[in-house]
Amino acid sequence: MADTGAKTIQGDASMNHAENHADEEQPSLIDWKSIWKPLSLIVGTFLIFFWLPINNPRFTNAVIEALALAKWYAQEHVLLCLVPAFFIAGAIACFISQAAVMKYLGAGAKKVLAYGVASVSGSILAVCSCTVLPLFASIWKRGAGLGPAVAFLYSGPAINILAIVLTARVLGLQLGIARAIGAIVFSIVIGLIMHFIFREEEQAKAEAAMHLPEEEGGRPLWQTVVYIGSLVGILIFATWGKSSSPVGIWNAIYGVKWWLTSAFAALLGVLLIKWFNVKAYKVGVSAGVVAVLAFVFPHEPLIAFSAGIIGVTWMITTTRGETEEWFLSTWEFTKLIMPLLFAGVLAAGILLGRPGHEGIIPSHYVSSLVGGNSLAANFFASIVGAFMYFATLTEVPILQGLIGSGMGMGPALALLLAGPALSLPNMLVIRSVMGTKKTVIYVTLVVIMATISGILFGAYMS
């Protein structure tokens, strides 16, 4: 009996050992790699709301400023700037052949030609740091080399002829000239440095392009140029800003900007009928509605402009063939970029507020840190400029106020060279297009070069 009991105990122990061993070998049902990221997001969101300082006046004001900035951005930039830019980006992706992009902007293109085309085409558009993004994304995805694409990305918002003229007139001729020279040099030098850093990747892209088959058929190049030119004309004149002077060519164009916009829109309507098989009655109905709204609401041009956007969307989505492809391509860029832009605008509004208003960071802190011409002052001006959102031309009156509060001329130039070309919304979208590493290097180059330029200019002015 004792032997039997001992065997039973031994047998039970063996079974328990076997079960424990089986438990150790059995894989866990919990996949922590797929759980920790959403779990961290949930816990982090919970802690944010748990400790939300809603009773702090500065925080509640910053939230209001963020919403006000998003509202202002939606009213002033989405319809007039971004939507036309999305349509242009979609058109580039659909109707400009990859071979043409590779020829003029590709990694293997001649440097003088590629960087010349990139900087000139960017400066002609004269757009803000967000409006240039869909255009940059479209040429990048069509095969443009990293260097020329980055040169275009910087030059679009930075080399703005009207902004440079306004800078010279309001802030001084020397600062205006320094901004113009710096912006042109930046676009080329930063593009060349980016190309050098990623030269192996660019070389592989150039070699791959050599084996691409020749594209046959398609629309003649001159038709594509005229068609996209009509879209660019709408974008340029719809966003044309008012000059600070009551006389001169810039102010004269501003007085007839909507007539010029209408002329390019009419040209687009004709092209849609002749080249894209859109029914004439659709163009006529859309044009008639826009004309009536422009007559009824002459001081609210956004109403007629919005009707025009709806009309174009209706026409191209109800016509089979190329126009459907154009819409789908436009929608892909919109879907990719818009959420990130608004998230960035809200974040920038909370931190820095709107122009002339404060967010969480007090404005007197900023003004007190950019006096003189020290390394710290220029670096801080570059960082603030890089993360703050500046609409086209708004950087000039902001700087005028900061200079009046004691800002040095060196930091002023640093902010002018970093601010218009970058913003937090801009960075978020660039990262989604070309990756974190390239984005970090691009932003770092802009900040470093702006800081150095500010120090040199401040030393010259002292």
Residue pairs with C-beta under 8 A, 6 or more apart in sequence:
53 59
54 60
58 358
58 360
58 362
59 360
61 358
61 359
62 349
62 350
62 351
62 353
62 358
62 359
62 360
63 350
65 349
65 350
65 353
65 354
65 357
65 358
65 359
66 345
66 346
66 347
66 348
66 349
66 350
66 359
67 346
67 349
68 349
68 354
68 357
69 345
69 346
69 348
69 349
69 353
69 354
69 389
70 342
70 345
70 346
70 349
72 354
73 342
73 345
73 389
73 391
75 302
76 391
77 128
77 130
77 131
77 391
79 302
79 305
79 306
79 309
80 238
80 239
80 302
80 305
81 127
81 128
81 130
81 131
81 235
81 238
81 239
82 130
82 131
82 134
82 338
82 341
83 309
84 231
84 234
84 235
84 238
85 127
85 131
85 132
85 133
85 134
85 135
85 235
86 134
86 330
86 333
86 334
86 337
87 231
87 312
87 326
87 330
88 134
88 135
88 138
88 228
88 231
88 232
88 235
89 134
89 135
89 137
89 138
89 329
89 330
89 333
90 138
90 326
90 327
90 328
90 329
90 330
90 331
90 332
90 333
91 227
91 228
91 231
91 326
91 329
91 330
92 135
92 138
92 139
92 142
92 228
93 138
93 141
93 142
93 329
93 333
94 322
94 325
94 326
94 329
95 218
95 219
95 224
95 227
95 228
95 322
95 326
96 142
96 224
96 228
97 215
97 218
98 142
98 143
98 212
98 215
99 212
99 214
99 215
100 221
101 139
101 142
101 143
101 144
102 108
102 109
102 143
102 144
102 209
102 212
103 109
104 113
104 114
104 117
105 114
105 117
105 118
105 139
105 143
105 144
105 145
105 148
105 149
105 152
106 114
106 143
106 144
106 145
106 148
106 205
106 206
106 209
107 145
107 146
107 147
107 195
107 202
107 203
107 205
107 206
107 209
108 145
108 206
108 209
108 210
109 145
109 148
111 147
111 192
114 145
114 147
114 148
115 147
115 148
115 151
115 187
115 188
115 191
115 192
117 148
118 144
118 148
118 149
118 151
118 152
118 155
118 187
118 191
119 151
119 152
119 155
119 159
119 184
119 187
119 188
120 155
121 152
121 155
122 132
122 151
122 152
122 153
122 154
122 155
122 156
122 159
122 187
123 155
123 156
123 159
123 160
123 161
124 232
124 236
125 131
125 132
125 135
125 156
125 232
125 235
125 236
126 156
126 160
126 161
126 162
126 163
126 236
126 239
126 392
127 135
127 156
127 157
127 235
127 239
127 392
128 157
128 390
128 391
128 392
128 420
129 157
129 389
129 390
129 420
129 421
129 422
129 423
129 425
129 426
130 341
130 389
130 423
130 425
130 426
130 429
131 156
131 157
131 235
131 239
132 152
132 153
132 156
132 157
133 337
133 341
133 426
133 429
133 430
133 433
134 333
134 334
134 337
135 152
135 156
136 149
136 152
136 153
136 156
136 430
136 433
137 333
137 336
137 337
137 429
137 433
138 333
139 149
139 152
140 149
140 433
140 434
143 205
143 209
144 152
145 195
145 202
145 205
145 206
146 191
146 194
146 195
146 198
146 201
146 202
146 434
146 438
147 191
147 192
147 194
147 195
147 202
148 191
149 191
150 190
150 191
150 194
150 442
151 187
151 188
151 190
151 191
152 187
153 421
153 430
153 442
154 183
154 186
154 187
154 190
154 191
154 421
154 446
155 183
155 184
155 187
157 392
157 420
157 421
158 183
158 186
158 187
158 417
158 420
158 421
159 180
159 183
159 184
159 187
160 392
160 393
160 420
162 241
162 243
162 250
162 393
163 392
163 393
163 395
163 396
163 420
164 176
164 179
164 180
164 183
165 176
165 250
166 243
166 244
166 393
166 396
167 175
167 176
167 179
167 396
167 416
168 175
168 176
168 177
169 176
169 244
169 245
170 244
170 396
170 397
170 400
171 396
171 399
171 400
171 403
171 412
174 461
175 409
175 412
175 413
175 416
175 457
178 413
178 453
178 457
179 413
179 416
179 417
182 413
182 416
182 417
182 450
182 453
183 417
183 421
186 417
186 421
186 446
186 449
186 450
189 449
190 442
190 445
190 446
190 449
193 445
194 438
194 441
194 442
194 445
195 202
197 441
198 438
219 275
223 275
226 267
226 271
227 268
227 271
227 275
230 264
230 265
230 267
230 268
230 271
231 264
231 268
233 260
233 261
233 263
233 264
233 267
234 261
234 264
234 265
234 268
237 253
237 257
237 258
237 260
237 261
237 264
238 257
238 258
238 261
238 305
239 392
240 253
240 254
240 257
241 254
241 392
241 393
242 251
242 254
243 250
243 251
243 254
245 251
253 260
258 294
258 301
261 305
262 294
265 287
265 290
265 308
266 287
268 312
269 283
269 286
269 287
270 283
272 278
272 283
272 315
272 316
272 323
273 279
273 280
273 283
276 316
276 319
276 321
276 322
276 323
277 319
277 321
277 323
278 315
278 316
278 319
278 323
279 319
282 314
282 315
282 318
282 319
283 315
285 311
286 307
286 308
286 311
286 312
286 314
286 315
287 311
289 307
289 311
290 304
290 307
290 308
290 311
291 304
293 303
293 304
293 307
294 301
294 304
297 303
297 304
313 327
315 323
316 323
316 324
316 326
316 327
317 323
317 324
317 327
336 429
336 432
336 433
337 429
337 432
340 425
340 428
340 429
340 432
341 425
341 428
341 429
342 425
343 425
343 428
344 389
344 423
344 424
344 425
344 426
344 427
344 428
344 429
345 389
345 425
347 424
348 387
348 388
348 389
348 423
348 424
348 425
349 359
350 359
350 360
351 359
351 360
351 361
351 387
352 359
352 361
352 384
352 387
352 388
353 359
353 363
355 390
355 394
355 397
355 398
356 398
356 401
366 380
366 384
366 402
367 402
367 405
367 406
367 407
368 406
369 376
369 377
369 380
370 377
370 380
370 381
370 384
370 402
370 407
370 408
370 411
370 412
370 415
371 377
371 406
371 407
371 408
371 411
372 408
372 458
373 408
373 409
373 410
373 411
373 454
373 455
373 458
373 459
373 462
375 451
375 455
377 408
377 410
377 411
378 410
378 411
378 414
378 450
378 451
378 452
378 454
378 455
378 458
379 414
379 447
379 451
380 411
381 407
381 411
381 412
381 414
381 415
381 418
381 450
381 451
381 454
382 414
382 415
382 417
382 418
382 446
382 447
382 448
382 450
382 451
382 454
383 418
383 447
384 415
384 419
385 414
385 415
385 416
385 417
385 418
385 419
385 422
385 450
386 418
386 419
386 422
386 423
386 427
386 443
386 446
386 447
386 450
387 422
387 423
387 424
387 427
388 419
388 423
388 424
389 423
389 424
389 425
390 398
390 419
390 420
390 423
392 420
395 415
395 416
395 419
395 420
399 407
399 412
399 415
399 416
402 412
402 415
403 409
403 412
408 458
409 457
409 458
409 461
410 454
410 455
410 456
410 457
410 458
410 459
410 461
411 454
411 458
412 454
413 450
413 453
413 454
413 457
413 458
414 450
414 451
414 453
414 454
415 450
415 454
417 446
417 449
417 450
417 453
417 454
418 446
418 447
418 450
421 446
422 443
422 446
427 439
427 443
430 438
430 439
430 442
431 439
